[in-house]
């Protein structure tokens, strides 16, 4: 059985997952097999965290999909968001360490704006984190003019936001557009 892994986690899977496997084999062989169990669990959790399950977006070309797995924690209207410059609906999605942390394009379109903002690493359940935590903003415009923003927000454990996109990149709905490593929040503005 092939476990689909994200390209953004290869280094961690090899380093942490592989390291845990080596320690488990050595402990199981040199000491007692029971001592290997915690290290096998750590290795399995690392592989589980960096999984990349197949997602098939709906066939309707007008459909907008969620940019992240997780739990919707809040929905509200904001007066203005950079890039959109108009009132928008903000949907906050909390990603626990057990959720898939890949972010996906909510629409087909062109990346027309990106902005990385350095910051702190507060727990994303703390309302202050939305103002001060490290984040990355991605603005995407569909050919019919619909524009959305995806905001990746780091958390207390998440210390790395990955986003390979730059303006003028063309993305397909459901395509991976980055990852927040280890517990975080994704916001979606539409």
MIFITI-792722 format. One record per residue: x, y, z of N, C-alpha, C in turn; residue in one letter. Coordinates in pm, whole numbers, plus 50000, padded with zeros to 5 digits. Layout:
// MIFITI-792722
[rec [X Y Z] [X Y Z] [X Y Z] a],
...
***
This chain:
// MIFITI-792722
[rec [50084 49882 50000] [50000 50000 50000] [50089 50125 50000] x],
[rec [50064 50216 49909] [50141 50339 49899] [50075 50447 49983] x],
[rec [50153 50509 50071] [50104 50620 50152] [50143 50748 50079] x],
[rec [50044 50823 50027] [50080 50947 49957] [50129 51052 50056] x],
[rec [50251 51100 50033] [50312 51201 50119] [50329 51330 50041] x],
[rec [50321 51441 50111] [50344 51570 50048] [50493 51592 50026] x],
[rec [50524 51657 49917] [50664 51688 49888] [50723 51783 49992] x],
[rec [50638 51858 50060] [50685 51953 50160] [50734 51886 50289] x],
[rec [50711 51755 50303] [50750 51686 50426] [50855 51579 50408] x],
[rec [50912 51568 50290] [51010 51462 50265] [51126 51469 50364] x],
[rec [51179 51588 50385] [51293 51604 50476] [51256 51559 50618] x],
[rec [51139 51599 50668] [51098 51562 50803] [51071 51412 50815] x],
[rec [51010 51354 50712] [50983 51211 50715] [51115 51133 50719] x],
[rec [51210 51174 50637] [51340 51105 50637] [51415 51127 50768] x],
[rec [51420 51251 50814] [51498 51283 50934] [51432 51228 51061] x],
[rec [51308 51269 51088] [51243 51231 51213] [51184 51090 51206] x],
[rec [51112 51062 51099] [51054 50928 51084] [51161 50822 51069] x],
[rec [51260 50851 50984] [51370 50757 50964] [51453 50741 51089] x],
[rec [51479 50853 51158] [51555 50847 51284] [51483 50764 51390] x],
[rec [51352 50783 51400] [51274 50705 51496] [51276 50557 51461] x],
[rec [51271 50525 51333] [51276 50386 51289] [51411 50322 51323] x],
[rec [51521 50395 51300] [51655 50343 51332] [51666 50317 51482] x],
[rec [51621 50412 51564] [51626 50393 51710] [51540 50274 51751] x],
[rec [51421 50261 51690] [51332 50149 51723] [51398 50015 51689] x],
[rec [51460 50006 51574] [51526 49881 51534] [51641 49849 51630] x],
[rec [51722 49949 51662] [51834 49925 51753] [51787 49883 51892] x],
[rec [51687 49954 51946] [51635 49917 52079] [51571 49779 52077] x],
[rec [51495 49750 51972] [51430 49619 51962] [51529 49506 51946] x],
[rec [51636 49533 51879] [51736 49429 51854] [51833 49414 51971] x],
[rec [51882 49528 52024] [51983 49523 52129] [51926 49509 52270] x],
[rec [51807 49560 52292] [51749 49558 52427] [51626 49468 52431] x],
[rec [51512 49528 52413] [51385 49453 52419] [51288 49514 52318] x],
[rec [51214 49432 52244] [51121 49486 52142] [51019 49586 52196] x],
[rec [50981 49573 52321] [50883 49666 52379] [50937 49809 52379] x],
[rec [51066 49825 52396] [51126 49958 52397] [51118 50027 52261] x],
[rec [51099 49950 52157] [51091 50005 52022] [50955 50069 51994] x],
[rec [50852 50028 52066] [50715 50071 52036] [50698 50224 52035] x],
[rec [50744 50298 52137] [50725 50445 52132] [50790 50509 52009] x],
[rec [50906 50459 51970] [50975 50517 51855] [50905 50481 51724] x],
[rec [50846 50362 51718] [50766 50325 51600] [50642 50415 51590] x],
[rec [50582 50446 51706] [50466 50535 51706] [50503 50676 51660] x],
[rec [50618 50726 51705] [50664 50859 51662] [50685 50859 51511] x],
[rec [50751 50756 51459] [50773 50747 51314] [50642 50743 51237] x],
[rec [50546 50667 51288] [50415 50657 51222] [50343 50793 51226] x],
[rec [50352 50865 51337] [50287 50997 51347] [50349 51097 51250] x],
[rec [50480 51090 51231] [50545 51181 51137] [50494 51153 50995] x],
[rec [50487 51027 50957] [50435 50991 50824] [50289 51034 50813] x],
[rec [50210 51011 50917] [50068 51047 50916] [50050 51198 50899] x],
[rec [50131 51277 50966] [50118 51422 50959] [50144 51474 50817] x],
[rec [50239 51416 50748] [50276 51466 50616] [50206 51392 50502] x],
[rec [50091 51333 50531] [50015 51263 50426] [49952 51364 50330] x],
[rec [49927 51317 50211] [49866 51400 50105] [49755 51319 50040] x],
[rec [49639 51311 50104] [49530 51231 50048] [49477 51292 49918] x],
[rec [49424 51207 49834] [49367 51252 49708] [49238 51329 49738] x],
[rec [49226 51446 49680] [49104 51528 49693] [49055 51557 49551] x],
[rec [48929 51532 49527] [48870 51559 49396] [48767 51671 49411] x],
[rec [48795 51788 49355] [48700 51899 49367] [48575 51872 49283] x],
[rec [48464 51938 49314] [48342 51920 49236] [48362 51960 49089] x],
[rec [48281 51903 49002] [48294 51929 48858] [48249 52070 48819] x],
[rec [48160 52131 48895] [48109 52265 48864] [48224 52366 48864] x],
[rec [48255 52430 48750] [48368 52523 48745] [48350 52648 48831] x],
[rec [48226 52677 48873] [48200 52793 48959] [48215 52761 49107] x],
[rec [48228 52633 49139] [48237 52592 49280] [48364 52646 49344] x],
[rec [48350 52682 49471] [48462 52728 49551] [48480 52624 49661] x],
[rec [48604 52576 49680] [48628 52472 49779] [48708 52526 49897] x],
[rec [48703 52456 50008] [48778 52497 50127] [48928 52487 50100] x],
[rec [49005 52582 50148] [49150 52578 50126] [49223 52487 50224] x],
[rec [49151 52431 50324] [49218 52348 50423] [49121 52251 50488] x],
[rec [49175 52141 50536] [49099 52050 50621] [49098 52114 50759] x],
[rec [49012 52068 50846] [49012 52121 50983] [48872 52154 51027] x],
[rec [48864 52233 51133] [48737 52269 51194] [48714 52419 51177] x],
[rec [48598 52454 51122] [48565 52597 51110] [48536 52649 51250] x],
[rec [48612 52751 51289] [48598 52806 51424] [48524 52937 51427] x],
[rec [48522 53009 51314] [48452 53136 51312] [48425 53179 51168] x],
[rec [48315 53252 51152] [48278 53310 51023] [48228 53451 51053] x],
[rec [48286 53549 50987] [48240 53685 51006] [48268 53768 50882] x],
[rec [48229 53894 50887] [48253 53985 50775] [48356 54087 50820] x],
[rec [48455 54110 50736] [48557 54212 50764] [48540 54325 50664] x],
[rec [48569 54446 50709] [48549 54564 50624] [48643 54568 50505] x],
[rec [48766 54525 50529] [48865 54537 50421] [48974 54434 50442] x],
[rec [49021 54378 50332] [49135 54286 50331] [49228 54333 50221] x],
[rec [49358 54339 50251] [49453 54375 50145] [49426 54286 50025] x],
[rec [49447 54339 49909] [49424 54276 49780] [49278 54284 49739] x],
[rec [49184 54247 49826] [49044 54254 49787] [48992 54398 49794] x],
[rec [49033 54474 49896] [48994 54614 49915] [48844 54637 49919] x],
[rec [48769 54535 49952] [48624 54545 49969] [48586 54459 50089] x],
[rec [48468 54480 50145] [48424 54391 50254] [48425 54245 50206] x],
[rec [48460 54154 50296] [48469 54013 50260] [48425 53926 50377] x],
[rec [48382 53806 50345] [48349 53708 50448] [48478 53635 50482] x],
[rec [48510 53629 50611] [48629 53558 50659] [48586 53429 50726] x],
[rec [48645 53319 50682] [48616 53187 50739] [48746 53137 50803] x],
[rec [48746 53117 50935] [48863 53069 51006] [48857 52919 51022] x],
[rec [48965 52850 50986] [48972 52704 50994] [49091 52666 51083] x],
[rec [49063 52596 51193] [49168 52550 51284] [49213 52412 51240] x],
[rec [49344 52393 51229] [49401 52264 51191] [49474 52207 51311] x],
[rec [49423 52098 51366] [49493 52032 51476] [49608 51951 51417] x],
[rec [49693 51896 51501] [49805 51818 51448] [49759 51691 51378] x],
[rec [49631 51655 51392] [49580 51534 51327] [49516 51562 51191] x],
[rec [49501 51690 51155] [49444 51726 51025] [49552 51727 50917] x],
[rec [49509 51715 50792] [49600 51732 50679] [49634 51881 50674] x],
[rec [49762 51914 50667] [49804 52054 50675] [49836 52118 50541] x],
[rec [49809 52047 50434] [49826 52108 50303] [49718 52212 50283] x],
[rec [49751 52321 50220] [49652 52419 50178] [49630 52400 50029] x],
[rec [49506 52415 49986] [49470 52391 49846] [49402 52515 49788] x],
[rec [49418 52533 49658] [49357 52648 49591] [49205 52632 49594] x],
[rec [49133 52734 49644] [48987 52725 49650] [48919 52745 49515] x],
[rec [48991 52808 49421] [48934 52834 49287] [49044 52813 49182] x],
[rec [49002 52795 49057] [49095 52801 48945] [49127 52948 48925] x],
[rec [49252 52978 48895] [49283 53118 48870] [49431 53147 48869] x],
[rec [49459 53276 48874] [49597 53324 48872] [49630 53385 49008] x],
[rec [49747 53352 49059] [49795 53416 49182] [49836 53557 49141] x],
[rec [49771 53654 49202] [49799 53793 49165] [49864 53871 49278] x],
[rec [49874 53808 49396] [49931 53880 49510] [49973 53780 49616] x],
[rec [50091 53799 49672] [50135 53722 49788] [50205 53817 49885] x],
[rec [50198 53784 50012] [50265 53867 50112] [50296 53781 50234] x],
[rec [50424 53773 50270] [50465 53702 50392] [50491 53804 50501] x],
[rec [50434 53780 50618] [50455 53870 50731] [50516 53793 50847] x],
[rec [50641 53827 50886] [50702 53762 51003] [50621 53796 51128] x],
[rec [50635 53715 51231] [50563 53744 51353] [50591 53644 51462] x],
[rec [50501 53639 51558] [50515 53552 51675] [50453 53417 51646] x],
[rec [50452 53331 51749] [50400 53196 51734] [50308 53162 51852] x],
[rec [50205 53245 51872] [50107 53218 51978] [50015 53105 51934] x],
[rec [49948 53044 52031] [49847 52943 52001] [49738 53009 51915] x],
[rec [49700 52946 51803] [49605 53009 51712] [49463 53015 51767] x],
[rec [49437 52950 51880] [49306 52964 51944] [49298 53094 52024] x],
[rec [49412 53158 52046] [49418 53287 52113] [49385 53395 52010] x],
[rec [49282 53478 52031] [49245 53581 51933] [49359 53676 51897] x],
[rec [49449 53700 51990] [49564 53788 51965] [49655 53733 51854] x],
[rec [49657 53600 51839] [49745 53537 51739] [49715 53586 51597] x],
[rec [49591 53617 51569] [49553 53660 51435] [49618 53793 51398] x],
[rec [49650 53871 51498] [49712 54001 51476] [49864 53994 51473] x],
[rec [49923 53902 51552] [50068 53906 51571] [50146 53787 51516] x],
[rec [50080 53678 51483] [50155 53559 51439] [50207 53573 51296] x],
[rec [50312 53498 51268] [50364 53490 51131] [50253 53442 51040] x],
[rec [50245 53501 50921] [50140 53459 50827] [50185 53481 50683] x],
[rec [50115 53416 50595] [50141 53429 50452] [50006 53445 50383] x],
[rec [49995 53546 50299] [49871 53578 50229] [49886 53544 50080] x],
[rec [49782 53485 50022] [49783 53449 49880] [49652 53499 49817] x],
[rec [49661 53589 49721] [49544 53640 49649] [49532 53570 49515] x],
[rec [49415 53515 49487] [49391 53442 49362] [49269 53503 49293] x],
[rec [49280 53525 49162] [49168 53580 49085] [49131 53482 48974] x],
[rec [49003 53453 48968] [48948 53366 48864] [48927 53447 48736] x],
[rec [48929 53386 48618] [48909 53461 48493] [48780 53543 48490] x],
[rec [48674 53499 48561] [48549 53576 48561] [48551 53692 48660] x],
[rec [48665 53713 48729] [48680 53827 48819] [48666 53795 48966] x],
[rec [48613 53678 49003] [48602 53642 49144] [48742 53636 49204] x],
[rec [48761 53704 49316] [48891 53705 49383] [48875 53653 49525] x],
[rec [48973 53577 49571] [48974 53523 49707] [49114 53541 49765] x],
[rec [49120 53533 49898] [49249 53537 49966] [49255 53417 50061] x],
[rec [49368 53349 50060] [49396 53242 50156] [49509 53294 50245] x],
[rec [49487 53284 50375] [49590 53329 50470] [49635 53209 50552] x],
[rec [49763 53180 50547] [49823 53073 50627] [49878 53138 50754] x],
[rec [49838 53087 50872] [49881 53146 50998] [49954 53040 51080] x],
[rec [50077 53073 51123] [50152 52979 51206] [50093 52976 51346] x],
[rec [50128 52872 51420] [50078 52859 51557] [50189 52837 51656] x],
[rec [50153 52791 51776] [50251 52770 51882] [50349 52658 51846] x],
[rec [50300 52555 51780] [50386 52443 51740] [50434 52464 51598] x],
[rec [50346 52516 51513] [50382 52538 51373] [50485 52649 51365] x],
[rec [50597 52620 51310] [50702 52720 51301] [50746 52741 51156] x],
[rec [50673 52681 51063] [50718 52693 50925] [50598 52696 50831] x],
[rec [50588 52802 50753] [50488 52814 50649] [50559 52793 50517] x],
[rec [50506 52704 50436] [50563 52678 50304] [50463 52724 50199] x],
[rec [50509 52805 50105] [50426 52849 49993] [50517 52876 49874] x],
[rec [50514 52787 49775] [50602 52804 49659] [50548 52900 49553] x],
[rec [50431 52957 49577] [50365 53039 49475] [50422 53181 49468] x],
[rec [50414 53236 49349] [50452 53375 49326] [50347 53434 49232] x],
[rec [50335 53566 49229] [50241 53626 49136] [50261 53575 48994] x],
[rec [50151 53561 48923] [50140 53511 48786] [50137 53358 48776] x],
[rec [50152 53288 48890] [50136 53142 48887] [49989 53110 48862] x],
[rec [49963 53009 48784] [49826 52965 48757] [49800 52841 48841] x],
[rec [49688 52842 48914] [49655 52730 49001] [49519 52671 48961] x],
[rec [49506 52542 48985] [49380 52473 48962] [49311 52450 49095] x],
[rec [49181 52458 49096] [49103 52436 49219] [49139 52299 49276] x],
[rec [49173 52296 49404] [49211 52173 49471] [49360 52143 49467] x],
[rec [49436 52218 49388] [49582 52198 49378] [49648 52244 49507] x],
[rec [49752 52172 49551] [49818 52219 49673] [49894 52348 49646] x],
[rec [49879 52441 49740] [49942 52573 49726] [50036 52603 49841] x],
[rec [50058 52506 49927] [50149 52526 50038] [50109 52442 50158] x],
[rec [50181 52464 50267] [50158 52386 50387] [50200 52466 50509] x],
[rec [50130 52443 50620] [50171 52499 50748] [50209 52377 50832] x],
[rec [50333 52370 50873] [50381 52250 50940] [50351 52253 51089] x],
[rec [50269 52159 51135] [50241 52126 51276] [50142 52216 51349] x],
[rec [50017 52208 51322] [49916 52279 51401] [49909 52426 51365] x],
[rec [49795 52473 51317] [49792 52607 51264] [49649 52650 51233] x],
[rec [49639 52756 51154] [49509 52810 51115] [49517 52859 50972] x],
[rec [49413 52833 50897] [49401 52887 50763] [49277 52975 50762] x],
[rec [49290 53093 50705] [49175 53181 50690] [49145 53194 50542] x],
[rec [49018 53205 50512] [48972 53214 50374] [48884 53336 50364] x],
[rec [48916 53428 50273] [48839 53550 50253] [48777 53545 50114] x],
[rec [48646 53565 50109] [48578 53566 49981] [48468 53669 49983] x],
***
